[in-house]
Amino acid sequence: MASLDTKLVNVLGDRTAKALETGIGAKTVMDLLRHYPRRYEVRGELTDISTLKPNDDVTILAEIFSVNVRPLHGRKGTILEVVVTDGSAKLSLTFFNQAWRERDLRVGRQGLFAGKVGEFNNKRQLAHPDYELITDGADVDSAVDQFAGKFLPVYSATGKLPSWKLAQCIALAVEALDDIPDFLPERIRLNHRYPTLREALTWLHNPTDLSQAESARQRLTFDEAFLLQLLLAQRKDQLRKLSATARPARLGGLLEAFDLSLPFQLTQGQREVGVEIESDLAQSHPMHRLLQGEVGSGKTVLAIRAMLAVVDSGGQAALLAPTEVLAQQHLRTLKKLLGPLGEGGMLGGSDHATQVTLITGSQSAVSRRESNALAASGDAGIVIGTHALLSESVAFHDLGLVVVDEQHRFGVEQRDGLKAKAQFPPHLLVMTATPIPRTVAMTIFGDLDVSTLRELPLGRQPITTHVIASLEKPAHLSRAWARIREEVALGHQAYVVAPRISASSPTDADMEFLFGNASQELTSVEELAPMLHAGPLSGLRVAILHGQLNSDEKEKTMSAFAYGEIDVLVSTTVIEVGVDVPNATMMIIMDADRFGVSQLHQLRGRVGRGDAAGLCLLVTTAEPESSARIRLEAVAASNDGFELSRIDLEQRREGDVLGVSQSGTRSHLRLLRVLRDESLIDLARKDAQDLVQSDPLLSHHPDLIQELKKISADESVDYIDKG
């Protein structure tokens, strides 16, 4: 007998075990049993051989008429041909490289044979059929009932491991299973009326009917959700037990002065989330909060308020941004909004002002030393930076709050590296401008408290989006460039986004495409910008921006664009988040089908941020009915980021949704689908939280502890550590 941890070599032998490890990565019985069926085929009622048609799925009762083994023509191997008859007609059964079956398939024996009818040399045949031979003296009617009504699992196969071979191996593994411990607490299992773990594994691979298979699938899917939610609930419980310095709001401080200086009113949603953050900061355990919101919903203002509250209490705040362009944009935004409140120790600065400094990897040595000194002394209450903040040379006087912008771009180690620079566990606020459906948020960020901003600030202008099919209607692309000229003539500015930085030198064909006369794609900034400057946008001030420019060039370009000294910025996606130029009213995205739904939504959020309405044009060569074109039409039809995020996630692999595909390991999530299984995740979340509340260490559930250890050992669990 075998346990789930038994090596396959001990159950199936060395040769088969090696084939399974190479083919599907299975080393143990559990690995193999977690190779779940994709679907089931049901053997039908018996069919007369004389009525068979190509592509029919059939089951026949027949007698073996002849058996012949012969070599394959022109290559190694053999073919076993078995001719069977039901008395009315004959049918050929073929088996490649399986001469050993001749021992069982002997002339005169009766059997049941099932498969798809094919044709070869105008002769009907079944290739590699399933079969069951009837022993002498057995009840034929009983054998037919059992065989013809059976549900056959169909597995994802490889070249050397067809589905039928996998089914054989899995059937042997299931048969060898001993009584196995069930890690799911009995109370939870009975409450949901789930089968035991052994029953679930048996039923899924060998069901007597589809309801049994569905019951098994529900149990195993719940297991995945429950284990994940349990890890998150434990992590959240552990975080609440850490001690942090409370940072309560202070009357007459920087935060109060900042609120009074704002030239606009906070939305109701901003005020509500602001109260949540202030309440968290006042606690003696660290805040762990995710702030998500629509493009332009005002997350940055709330982050500034949180940082000022910490500065009021004598602490410092660090804002970690994924790119230098975004870090510099944050610096400009903070200086603009803070005004004299951010000029501590300077002429004209407010009496209780602080300083804001920037630390990036491409700073000059002198500038870096000055910024490091401001951070270490505490003179800079707010320190903005990229990954450079993580270097050993950067120290803080009293780091009380870490704000992580665009959290999904940072790994666990990077975030924890910054937190380690604090004397005590700091408060943490992570922000994302990519709206996350509720189920995904509680699956990925289940250890965080989630705040959501849905409404846009008053005065935010609508954005109109259109798809331009450049091959079908090239004149529309020419019209797009003319629209940019019209916007610039009105005193506005525009973005043109391309998916790549560089490509081969532009050709005459490229120039024809630019003017709407050919089908050559333009996909790079360095190729596109000079052609625009020489062609349809001649006379306008055109500049480029991408990640390979040095820090000074990027800062100079963004500042010039922000001050209206550049008409058209040709850029990669470095402008995707955080860039705020209210005078920019138009964006053209080249090869828009190269981008995901959420990314397109983020990009177009760079326009319509001022008094004038925004226009976004999505240029594509995708076919009208293609999935890429449908995706673009969905973006054009809606400005609701939450609706679009669901569309985006429905089109992506589960590994991409959960961040697992980047880990390079096999996730324990095989059945769970975060959008489809929303109600199941809700159940699992509640059960996990109740269990951790009553038994934080799971001391009464040793089997569950062992199962969690297996998952925790998997590198792919890093994706749940996004807090």
N, C-alpha and C positions, 0 to 999 in steps of 0.2 A: 504493500500500500504506500501511497505517497502523500506528502503534504504540499502546500502551495509553494514552499521554498525548495522543494526537491529539485535537483538538477535534472534536466531533460535526458541527459545521457543515461541516467539510472532508470528511466522509464521507457525510452524509445530506442536506446542504443546509440553508439558513438556516431555512426554515419548520418542517421536521421537528425540527431541533435545538432551536429555541425551544419547540416543543411538549413535547419530552422534558425540557428543563430545567424548564419550568413544572410538568409532570405528575409527574415522579419525581425531579427534582433532578439529572439526569444532564447533565454538561457535556462529559465526555471519553468515549472508547471504553471505558476501564476502568469508569467510572461506570455505563455502560449494561450492560456485561457482568456487573457485580456485581448487577444486578437479576435474581436467580436465579429459576428456575421453582419454582412451589409444588408442582406435580405434573405428571404426564404423562398424556395420553390416547392410547390406541392405536387406530388405525383398524382396524376389523374386516374380515371377509370381505365380499365383494359380496352385496348384498341385492336381491331383486326389488322393484320399486316397488309392485307390487300387494299385497305383504304388509306394507307399512309401517304402524306404529302410532305414535300420539303419544308423545313422550318417548323413542323409540328413538334410540340413537346408531347411525347407519348410514353405509355407504359403498356407492355405486351406480356402475355403469358405464352411461352413457346418452348419447344424442345430443340436441343442442340443436334443439328443435322451433320455438320462436318467441322473439323478443326484443322487449321493449316498455319505453320510458322515458316516464314520466308524472309530472306534478307532484303533490306531496303535498297532500291536502285540508286547507285551513284554516291552513297554515303554509308557511314557506319550505322549499325543498328538492325533491328528486326521488326517485323510487323506480324502480329497474331490476328488471323482472320477466322472468325467463328460465324458459321452460317446457321441460323435458327429458323424453325418453321412452326406455324400454328395450325398446319393442315390445309390452309387455304393458299398460303404464299410463303415465300422465303425472304429473309432479311440478313444483311451482312453486318456483323459487329467487328470493329477494328480496335486493336490495342497496340500502341507503338512502344517498343522496347519493354514489353511486359510478357515475355515468353513463359515466365513462371506461372501465369494464369492457366496454362494448358493442363496443369495438374488437376485443377478443379473443373474446368470447362470441358468435360468429356462427352463424347457422342452418346446420345440417349438420355442425358440428364435434362430434367425440366427446370425452368427458372423464370423469374420475373425480371424484365430488362426495361430500363427507363433512360430516356435522353432526348436530344433534339435530332430530328431526321435531317440527314444531309445527303448529298449526291456526289458520286465519284465515278467517272466513266459511264454516265447514264444509269448507274446502279444505286439504289437507295441503301443507306447505311446509318448506323449509329456509331459515332466515334467515342471511345472511352465511356460507355454507358454505365450507369449504376445498375447493379444486379443483386439478386438474392436467389440462390439455388434452393430448390425444394428437396428435402431429404426424402428418401424412400419411405413410404408409409405415412408421411405427414399429411395433415388436412390442407388440401390445396386452397379451399375457400378461405380458411383462416389466414393462410400465408398471404393471399391476395389482399385481404382486408388490411392487414398490417403494413404491407409494402406499398400498396397503391395510395393509401391516404396519408403517407408520412410527409412531414415537413422537413425539407432538406436545407440546411444552412448554406449560404453562398458567401465565400470569404474573398477579401482582397487578395489577389494572388500575385506571384512573381513568375518569371519564366521557368524556373526550376521547381517551383512549388505551386502547382495548379490548385484550384479550390478543392477538388476531390481529395487530393493528397493531404491538404491541411485538415480537411474534415476527418480523414482517417486518424491523423495524429492527435487531433483534439479529442476525438471519441475515445481513444486509448487512454489519454490523460485523465479525462473525466471518469472513466471506468476505474482508474487506479486510485482515485482520490479517497483518502481515509476521511473519518470525521474531522472537520477542520474548525478551529476556533472562529467564532463570529465576533468581530470587533464592534459591530454596531450595538449599542446598549439595548437590551431586550425590551425595555419600556418604550423606547423610540420605535423599534422594529414593529412591535405589536400595535402601537398606536396608529401606525401608517399601514398596517396589515401587509407588510412586506414578507416575502419568503426569507428563509435563512440564506446565508452566503453560499453554502453548498448547493441548496436548492436553486438559487438564482443562477449560479454558474452552469448547473446541469440543464435547467430549463432553457436558458438562452441558446445553448449549443445543441440541445436535443429536445425540442418542445413537442408535446403531443398535440398542441393546437396553438393558434396565434395569441390567444389571451394569456396562455402560460408564458410565451416568449415576451409579451408586453409587460407582464408583471415582473419578470426577471430584469428586463431592461430598466424599468422604473426604479427597482431596488438598487441596481448598480450605478445608475445615473445619480440617484440620491446620495450614494456613498461618496461619489466624487465631490458633489457640492458640499456635503456635510464635513468631510475632512478638510476641505479648503476653508470653509467658514470657521471651523474649529481652530485652525491655525491662526486665523485672523482675530478671532475672539480672544484667544490666549495672549496674542501679542498686544491687543488693546488693553487687556487686564494688566499685563506686565507694565505697560507704559503708564497706566494710572497709578501704579505703586512707586514710580520714580519721584524723586523730590526735585522741584525746580523753584527758582526764585519767582515769587508772585510779582506781577507787574500791574498793579491796579492803576486805573486812570487817576490823574492828579488835577485838581482844580487850578486854573490859572497857569497851566503849563503850555508846552508847545502844541499839543494836540488841540487844545481849546483855541489857541491863537490861529492855528491852521484852519480849523473849521470856520472861524469868523472871516478869514481872508479869502475863502473860496468864492470865485465869481459865479458860481452856479449852486443850485440846490441839489442835495443828494436825493436819489429816488427812494421810494418807500422800501424797495428791496435792498438798496445799499444801506439804509438806516438799520434794517432788521439784521442783516449780516454783520454790520458794524457792532451791534449789541452782542451778538454771539461771540465775536472775536474778543471784544473787551472783557466779556465774562470769562472766557478761556484764559486770557492773560492774567487775570486776577487770581487764578487758582495756584496752589502750591505744587501741582503736578504739571508736566509740560503739555501745552496745547499741541494737538496733532490734527490739523484741519486742512481739508481740501477746499479750495475756492475755485469753482468753475463757473463759467458764464459765457454768454453770447459775445461775439466779436463786438468790441466797443461798449460793453455793458458797465465798465467802470471798476474793474478789478484792481487796477493800479492805484486808484485813489484809496481804496480800502487797505491795500498793502502799506501805503504811506502812513495812513492813520495808525495802523498797528505798530509800525516802526517808531513813530513819534511817541506813542504811549510808552514804549519800552525806554526810549531816550529820556522821557519825563521821569522815569523811575531810576535813572542813573546808569542804565545799561546801553548796549549798542545793538544795532541790527545789521545783518549782512543779507544782501540781495544777490542771489546767484542766478546769472543769466546764461543761456546756452551759447550765445555768439557775441562777438565784440560789437557788432552793429546794434544788437538789442541792448547790450550793457550801456553803450554810449547813448542810445535813445532814452533809456531809463534815467541816466544822469541829466540829460537835457530836460526831461519831463519834471524830475524832482526839483531841479534848480528853478524852473519856470513856475511851478506851483508853490514852492516854499518861499521864493523871493528872499527877503531879508532874514527869514527864519532859518535859512540854510547857509547863512554867511557868518557863523559864529566866529568871533575874534577878528572880524574884518571891519573896515571902515563902512559904516552904514548898516551893519548887521544889527538884528534885534538884540535886546539885552539878554534874553534867554535862548538865543539861537544856538543851533548846532552846526557842524560842518558835514558836508557830503563829499566823499572821495571815491575815486575809481581805480581799480586794480585789474589790469589785463596782461596777457602774456607778451604783447608786443610793445609795451611801454618802454620808454628810454630808462636807463639805469637811474638817472637823477629823479625823474618823475616817480619811478617805482619806490625809491627810498623815501621820498616825501610822503607818498600815500601809505606806505608801511608804517611810518612813524606816526601819522595821524591815527591809524587804526590801533597801534600798540599803546599809545598814550590815552586813548579814549576821547581825544579832541574831535575825532570824526564819529559822530553818533550813528551815521549811516554809511556803510561801506558797500559799494556796488562792484561786482566783478564777474569774471568768467571762471573757468577752471583754475585760473591763476590764484584764486582765493585759497585753494587747497594746498598751495606750496608751503614748505616748512618755514620760509622766511616771513610768512604772514601770521601775525599774532594780534589778539584782541585784548583790550583791558577788561571788558566784562560783556561778553557776547550773550545777549539775552533772547534774541529772536533770529531765526534763520528763515528767510523767504526764498523759496525755490520757484522760479518762473519756468513755465513749460516743463513740468516735472518729468514727462515721459522721455526727455532727452538726456536724463542723467541716470547713472547707475546707482545702486545702493551704496557702494563703497565711496563714491564721490560725495553723496549727501552726508553719510556718516562721518566722512573725513572732515567736513566743515563743522559738524556738530561737536566733534572731538576737541575743537579749539576753545570751547566754552568751559568755564570752571565747574558749572553745574549743567545738567541736561537743559538745553535751551528750548524755548517754545518753537514750534515749527508750523509754518504756513506754506502750503504748496499750491501753486496756481496752474490752471490750464485753460487755454482759450479754445480748446477742442471740446465742445459739449459732449457729455457722456451720458447715455441712457442710464436710468436708475439702476437697472440690473447689473450693468457692466461696472458701474461705480461701486456697488456693494460687493461685487466679485473681486475686483482688482484692488479697490481702496477700502476694503471692509474694516480695516483697523483705524481709519480716519473718520472724523466727523465731517460730513459733507455739507457745504453751503453752496447754494446755486443762485446766480443772478440771471433772471430771464428777461426782465424788461430793459429797454434801452433808455439812456438819459433823454430828457426832453430836448427837442431841437435836433436830434440825430436824424439825418436825412435818409430816405429810402434809396436802395440800390437796385437799378434795373439791370438784368442780365440777359444776354442773348447768345445763342450758339451761331457761329459762322462756319459753314461748311465750305472751306476754301476751294475744294476741287469741284463741287457741284455749282457753286455760285461765286466764282473768283472776283466778280465785280463788288461783292459785299466786303471783301478784304480791302480792296482799294478804297471803298467808302469808309472803312474803319480808320484808315490813316487820315482821311480827310476830317473825320470827326475829332481826332486829336488836335488837328490844326484849329478847328473851330473852338474847342475848349481853351486852347492856349490864347486864342484871339480874345476870349472873354476874360483873360487874366488868370486862368486856372492852369493846373499841371497834370501830368499823366504818368502812369507806369506802363512799361511793356515787360512782360515776364517770359523768360525762356527756360527750358528745363536743364540746359547744360551751359557750362562756362565757355568752352571752346570747341571747335570742330575744324575740319579742313578749310582751306582758303575758299572764299566765296567764288562762285562761277557765274558766267552770264546767265545760266539757267536759274541760279538763285535769284538774280536780279529780276528775271522775268516773273518768278513766283511772287516776289515782293510787290510787284505792280499788278498782280492778279492775272498773269498771263500763262502760268505754267504750274506744275504740280510738285515742284521740289520743296521738301520740308526745310524750314529754318528752325534750328533747335538750339543754337548757342548765342550767348550774349555777345561774345567778341566778333562773331560773324554778322550778327543782326544789326548792332549799333551803327557801324560805319555805312552799311547799306541804307539804313533809314536816314542817316544824316545826309547821304549823297542823293537820296531819292525822294520818297514821299514826304519826309519831314525836313527837307533842306531848309536852311534858314532858322530853324529852331535850335535851341540850346539842348543838345543831347549828351548825356553822360552815362557811364556804366557803373554797376556795383555788383560785386560778387565776393565770395568768401576767400579767394586767393589774393585779393588786394591787401597791402599792408595796412596796419591800423590807422596810420595818418591819412592814407588815401581814402579809406572808408569813412573816417570821421569828417574829413574835408568835404567829401561828396555828399554825405547825408546832411551836413550843416548847410551846404550850398542849396540843396534841394529844399530843406526846411525853410530857408530864408528867401525862396523864390528865385534863386539865381540860376536854376536849371529848370527847363520846361518839361523835358521828358527823361525819365530815369529808366534805362534798360537794365534789368536786374534778373538774378536768379531768385530762388525762394528765400534769400536772406532777409527779405522784407516781409516774410509771411506773418510774423507776429510782432507786436510792440511798436512798430513804426507808425508814427502819428503825425501826418502832415495834413491839416484841415483843408488846405487849398487844393489838394489832389482830388480830382473829380472823376477821372477815367482810368481804366486799366484794360489792357489787351493781354490775354494769356495765350501764347503760342503753343501749339501742340498740347492743348488743354487735356486731351485724353491721356497724357502721360502722368497726370496728377490724380490723387484720390479725391473723393467727394469732400471730406473735411478740410483737406489742404486747399482746395479751390475756394471753399467758403472762407477760410482764414485769409487767403490772398485778397479776395475782393473786399474784405473788411477794411482794407487800407484806404478805400475811397468812400466818399459820402460822410466824412467825419467833420465837415464844416457846415456852412450855411447852404451850400448848393447840393443838389441831388447827385448820386453817383451812378456811373455807367460801367458795366463790366462786360467785355466781349470775349467769348471762349472760342478760339480758333482751332479747328480740327479737320483732319482728313479721314476720320473714321466713317465707316459705312453707315447709312441711315438707320438700319435695324440692329446694328451691332450693340453689344452690351456697353461698350465705351460711349457710344452716342446716347444711349438711353440714360447712362449715368450723368452725362453733361446736361441733357434735357431736364433731369431731376433737379440739378443745381440751379438751372435757369428758372425753374418753376417755383422755387421756394427760397425764402430768406431765413427760414426757421432752422437754426443750426442743430437743434435737438432732433428734429425730423430727419434732417440730412444725415446726422450721425448714425441713425438707425439704418438708413439706406446703405450707408458706407459699410457698416458692420455686417449687414446681411450678405454683402457681396464678397466679404473677406473670409479667409480661413480662420478657424477658431484660434489657432496658434498666434495669428497676427493680432486678433482681438485682445488676447490675454497677454501678449508680449512674450510668449513662449518660444516662438520661432527663432528669436535671436539667441536663445540660450544654447542651442546646439545639442540639447538633450531630449530624450523622449518624455513628454509630459505624462503625468498620471491621469490627465483629463482626456478620456477617449470618447465618452458618450455625452458629456455635458455641453450644452449649447446655451450661451448666456442669454440670448434673446428668446429662443424658443422655450427655455426652461425657467422662465421668470418665477412662476408660482412655486416650482420645486425649490429654487434657490431661497425664496422667502421662507419656506418651511424649514430648510436646512439651517438657515441663519438663526431663526428663532430657537430651534433645538440646540444649536451649538452655544448660543449665548446663555440659555437656561442651564446647560450642563456645566459651563465654565463658572457660572455664578454659584452653583451648588457644590461644585467639586473642581476648584481652579487647577489643581495638580493632577486631576483625573486618577486619583489614588485608588478609586474603586473600579477602575477600568484598565487593567494592565494590558489586555489585548489591543485596546484602542491606542495606548501609549506606543506600543510596538509598531502599529500601523502608521502613526504619525511620524515616528522616527524614520521609517522607510521613505516617506514623502519629503521630509525635511532634508534627507541626505541627497535628494535629487537637486541638481543645480537649478533646474527650471523653476523651483519654488521661489527663486529670487524675484520673480515678477510680482509676488504678493507683498514684497517689501518696498513697494513704491512710496510708502509713507515716509 
